[in-house]
Amino acid sequence: MKRLPSLFVSHGAPTWALEPGVAGAHLARLGRSIEAPRAVLVMSPHWITRGLALTGAATPKTIHDFGGFPDELYRLQYPAPGHPQLARAAGQLLEAAGHRVALDDQRGLDHGAWVPLMHLFPKADVPVFQLSMPVGLDAPSAWQLGEALAPLAGDGVLIVGSGSLTHNLYEIGPPDAAPEPYVIEFVEWMRAAAVALERERITHALERAPHARRAHPTPDHYLPLPFAAGAAALDAPVEVLPGGITHGMLSMESYLFGQADLFGQANR
C-alpha cells in the first residue's frame, strides 16, 4: 500500500470524547477519507517511562486516566485491538536507531490515544499500539524518534503524535472563554512552521516561538508535534485541521503531514 501520512492531533480535555465540536468533525472526516491503515501508532504525553516502551497487548484496555469529570466519560470504552506484531517491528526499528525498547503487554490505551481515535475511527476496528514518551525527551530527539519509525508509514501504519498545540492549564478558563492574545500569536507562528515542515523551527519552537513558555510551561504536550513531523517525508504536503481555541488557552489545531487536498485545499 502507499505510504500513509503522519498526524499531530491536539487532544484537548478528556471531555472532547463527548463534545466533538469542530476539531472532532475534522478528524471524523479525515478518518473517512484516508486509506484504511493496518494499525495506528500513537505517542501521548500520558504515558511517560524511563526509556522507551511499546504496548504489546492484543486487547488493550481503555484507561480512564483523569479525575473529576462526568460519570458518562468513565463509561466510555474504545475496544480497538492491539497489534503485537507491528509493535515488535516498531521496536526493531528503534533498536536499529540505537534505542533500547521494552514491550509492555499489560498496558492499555490512555486518553491521549483513545479520545481522538473515537473521532478518527469511531468503530474501533483499526488496531492501536502506543509508544511511550521517555523521561527527558526533547524536541530534536522526538523528531528523531519519528524519523526512526517512518518506515512503518510505508507498511500501512498511521503514526500519530497526540498532544496539544498549547497547554497552559494554569490559565484555563470556561469552555467559551475568549482566546488569549498570546495563544493566537503562538498558534500563528507554529502554523507557519508546521506548514513549511521546517525542522529547525519545529524542533526549537519552545526556545524561539513567541510566548512559547507561557503556551507550554512543560514540554510534554508539545513533543508529539515534532514526533509526527519527523515521521513525514521532508517534502510532504501539510494540511491544517482547524479546531479553534477552547477555555481561552487550549488550541485544538492539528496537522496532517504527507497528504494533501483531503479538505479541499493544500497548505503546501
C-alpha positions as CSV (number, residue, x, y, z in Angstrom):
1,M,0.0,0.0,0.0
2,K,1.1,3.6,-0.5
3,R,2.8,5.5,2.3
4,L,0.4,6.9,4.9
5,P,0.7,10.4,6.2
6,S,1.5,11.1,9.9
7,L,-0.7,13.2,12.1
8,F,-0.3,15.6,15.0
9,V,-3.5,15.9,16.9
10,S,-4.4,18.3,19.7
11,H,-6.4,16.0,22.0
12,G,-7.8,18.7,24.3
13,A,-9.6,17.9,27.5
14,P,-11.0,14.3,28.0
15,T,-14.5,15.7,27.5
16,W,-13.6,16.1,23.9
17,A,-14.8,12.4,23.7
18,L,-18.3,13.7,24.4
19,E,-18.2,17.1,22.7
20,P,-16.5,16.6,19.3
21,G,-17.0,20.2,18.1
22,V,-15.1,21.5,15.0
23,A,-12.0,19.5,15.8
24,G,-13.8,16.3,16.1
25,A,-15.7,16.8,12.9
26,H,-12.4,17.3,11.0
27,L,-11.0,14.1,12.5
28,A,-14.1,12.2,11.6
29,R,-13.8,13.5,8.0
30,L,-10.2,12.5,7.9
31,G,-11.0,9.0,9.1
32,R,-13.5,8.6,6.3
33,S,-11.1,10.0,3.7
34,I,-7.8,8.4,4.5
35,E,-6.7,4.9,3.2
36,A,-7.6,2.4,6.0
37,P,-4.4,1.7,8.0
38,R,-3.2,-1.6,9.1
39,A,-2.7,-0.1,12.6
40,V,-2.2,3.2,14.4
41,L,0.9,4.0,16.4
42,V,0.3,6.8,19.0
43,M,2.8,8.7,21.1
44,S,1.0,10.5,24.0
45,P,2.3,12.5,27.0
46,H,0.1,10.5,29.2
47,W,2.5,7.5,29.2
48,I,5.9,8.6,30.4
49,T,8.5,6.0,31.1
50,R,12.2,5.6,31.9
51,G,13.5,4.6,28.5
52,L,11.2,3.7,25.6
53,A,8.4,1.2,25.7
54,L,5.7,0.0,23.3
55,T,2.4,-1.6,24.2
56,G,2.2,-5.2,23.1
57,A,-1.3,-6.2,24.4
58,A,-3.5,-8.0,21.9
59,T,-6.6,-6.5,23.5
60,P,-5.6,-3.2,25.2
61,K,-7.9,-1.8,27.9
62,T,-9.3,1.7,27.8
63,I,-7.6,3.7,30.6
64,H,-9.5,6.5,32.2
65,D,-6.5,8.4,33.5
66,F,-8.2,11.5,34.7
67,G,-10.4,12.7,37.5
68,G,-13.3,15.0,38.3
69,F,-15.3,14.6,35.0
70,P,-18.9,13.4,34.3
71,D,-19.7,9.8,35.0
72,E,-20.6,9.3,31.4
73,L,-16.9,9.8,30.4
74,Y,-15.8,6.9,32.6
75,R,-18.3,4.6,31.0
76,L,-16.8,5.1,27.5
77,Q,-14.8,2.3,26.1
78,Y,-12.6,2.1,23.0
79,P,-12.2,-1.6,22.3
80,A,-9.8,-1.5,19.4
81,P,-7.4,-4.5,19.2
82,G,-3.7,-4.1,19.6
83,H,-1.1,-5.3,17.1
84,P,1.8,-7.1,18.9
85,Q,3.5,-8.0,15.6
86,L,3.7,-4.4,14.4
87,A,4.7,-3.3,17.9
88,R,7.7,-5.7,17.7
89,A,8.5,-4.3,14.3
90,A,8.5,-0.8,15.7
91,G,10.8,-1.9,18.5
92,Q,13.2,-3.3,15.9
93,L,13.3,0.0,14.0
94,L,14.0,1.9,17.3
95,E,16.7,-0.6,18.3
96,A,18.4,-0.2,14.9
97,A,18.5,3.5,15.6
98,G,20.3,2.8,18.9
99,H,17.5,2.8,21.4
100,R,16.7,0.1,24.0
101,V,12.9,-0.7,24.0
102,A,10.7,-2.6,26.3
103,L,7.5,-4.3,25.2
104,D,4.6,-3.9,27.8
105,D,1.9,-6.5,27.2
106,Q,-0.3,-5.2,30.0
107,R,-0.5,-1.5,29.3
108,G,-3.8,-0.2,27.8
109,L,-4.6,2.9,25.8
110,D,-4.5,6.3,27.7
111,H,-6.9,9.1,26.9
112,G,-4.3,10.8,24.7
113,A,-4.8,7.8,22.3
114,W,-8.4,6.7,22.6
115,V,-10.1,10.1,22.8
116,P,-9.0,11.4,19.4
117,L,-9.4,7.9,17.9
118,M,-13.0,7.9,18.9
119,H,-13.5,10.6,16.4
120,L,-11.0,9.3,13.8
121,F,-12.0,5.7,13.8
122,P,-15.3,5.5,15.8
123,K,-15.9,1.8,15.1
124,A,-12.6,0.9,17.0
125,D,-11.9,-1.5,14.2
126,V,-8.3,-0.4,13.5
127,P,-5.6,-1.9,15.7
128,V,-3.8,0.5,18.0
129,F,-0.5,0.4,19.9
130,Q,1.4,3.1,21.8
131,L,4.9,4.4,22.1
132,S,5.8,5.9,25.5
133,M,7.4,9.3,26.0
134,P,10.7,8.8,27.7
135,V,11.7,10.9,30.6
136,G,13.9,13.8,29.4
137,L,12.8,13.7,25.8
138,D,13.4,17.0,24.0
139,A,12.0,18.2,20.6
140,P,15.1,17.3,18.5
141,S,15.0,13.8,19.9
142,A,11.2,13.5,19.4
143,W,11.8,14.3,15.7
144,Q,14.5,11.6,15.5
145,L,12.1,9.0,17.0
146,G,9.6,9.9,14.3
147,E,12.3,9.5,11.7
148,A,13.3,6.1,13.0
149,L,9.7,4.9,12.8
150,A,8.9,6.5,9.4
151,P,9.3,3.2,7.5
152,L,6.2,2.0,9.3
153,A,4.2,4.6,7.3
154,G,5.1,2.6,4.1
155,D,3.8,-0.5,5.8
156,G,0.3,0.7,6.5
157,V,0.8,2.3,9.9
158,L,-0.7,5.7,10.7
159,I,1.8,7.4,13.0
160,V,0.1,9.9,15.4
161,G,1.6,12.3,17.9
162,S,-1.2,13.2,20.3
163,G,-0.6,16.3,22.4
164,S,-1.8,19.9,22.4
165,L,-0.6,22.9,20.4
166,T,-1.0,25.0,23.5
167,H,-1.3,23.6,27.1
168,N,-1.1,26.1,29.9
169,L,-3.7,24.6,32.3
170,Y,-2.7,27.2,35.0
171,E,-4.7,29.7,32.9
172,I,-7.6,27.5,31.9
173,G,-11.0,29.3,31.7
174,P,-14.5,28.3,30.9
175,P,-15.0,26.5,27.6
176,D,-16.4,29.5,25.8
177,A,-13.7,32.0,27.1
178,A,-12.3,34.4,24.5
179,P,-8.9,33.2,23.2
180,E,-6.0,34.8,24.9
181,P,-3.9,37.0,22.5
182,Y,-0.7,35.2,23.4
183,V,-2.3,31.9,22.3
184,I,-3.3,33.3,19.0
185,E,0.2,34.7,18.4
186,F,1.9,31.4,19.3
187,V,-0.5,29.3,17.2
188,E,0.0,31.5,14.1
189,W,3.8,31.1,14.5
190,M,3.5,27.4,14.9
191,R,1.1,27.0,12.0
192,A,3.7,28.7,9.7
193,A,6.4,26.4,11.0
194,A,4.3,23.2,10.6
195,V,3.0,24.1,7.1
196,A,6.6,24.7,6.0
197,L,7.6,21.4,7.7
198,E,10.7,23.3,8.8
199,R,12.7,21.1,11.1
200,E,14.8,23.8,12.7
201,R,11.8,25.9,13.7
202,I,9.7,22.9,14.9
203,T,12.5,21.4,17.0
204,H,13.4,24.8,18.6
205,A,10.0,26.3,18.9
206,L,9.9,26.2,22.7
207,E,13.0,28.5,22.6
208,R,12.1,30.7,19.7
209,A,8.3,31.0,19.2
210,P,6.5,34.0,20.8
211,H,5.2,33.2,24.3
212,A,6.4,29.6,24.0
213,R,7.0,29.0,27.7
214,R,3.6,30.5,28.6
215,A,1.9,28.3,25.9
216,H,3.8,25.3,27.3
217,P,5.0,25.6,30.9
218,T,6.2,22.0,30.4
219,P,7.1,20.5,27.1
220,D,5.3,17.1,27.2
221,H,2.2,18.1,25.2
222,Y,4.3,19.8,22.6
223,L,6.7,16.9,21.9
224,P,4.2,14.8,19.9
225,L,4.3,17.5,17.2
226,P,8.0,17.1,16.3
227,F,7.5,13.3,16.6
228,A,4.7,13.3,14.0
229,A,6.6,15.8,11.8
230,G,9.8,13.7,11.9
231,A,7.8,10.7,10.6
232,A,6.9,12.6,7.4
233,A,9.0,13.0,4.3
234,L,10.7,16.4,4.2
235,D,8.9,17.4,1.0
236,A,5.5,16.2,2.3
237,P,2.4,18.4,1.8
238,V,0.8,19.6,5.0
239,E,-2.9,20.0,5.8
240,V,-4.1,22.2,8.7
241,L,-7.1,20.7,10.6
242,P,-8.7,23.7,12.3
243,G,-10.1,23.2,15.8
244,G,-10.4,26.6,17.3
245,I,-9.4,27.6,20.8
246,T,-11.3,26.5,23.9
247,H,-11.1,27.5,27.5
248,G,-9.3,30.7,26.4
249,M,-5.9,28.9,26.1
250,L,-6.3,25.4,24.6
251,S,-5.7,25.3,20.9
252,M,-7.3,22.3,19.1
253,E,-5.5,22.8,15.9
254,S,-4.0,19.7,14.3
255,Y,-1.7,18.9,11.3
256,L,-1.6,16.2,8.7
257,F,1.8,15.6,7.3
258,G,2.1,13.8,3.9
259,Q,-1.3,14.0,2.2
260,A,-3.0,17.0,0.6
261,D,-6.4,18.0,-0.5
262,L,-8.4,15.9,1.9
263,F,-10.3,19.1,2.9
264,G,-10.3,20.8,-0.5
265,Q,-7.1,22.7,-0.3
266,A,-3.5,22.0,0.4
267,N,-1.3,24.2,2.5
268,R,2.0,23.3,0.7
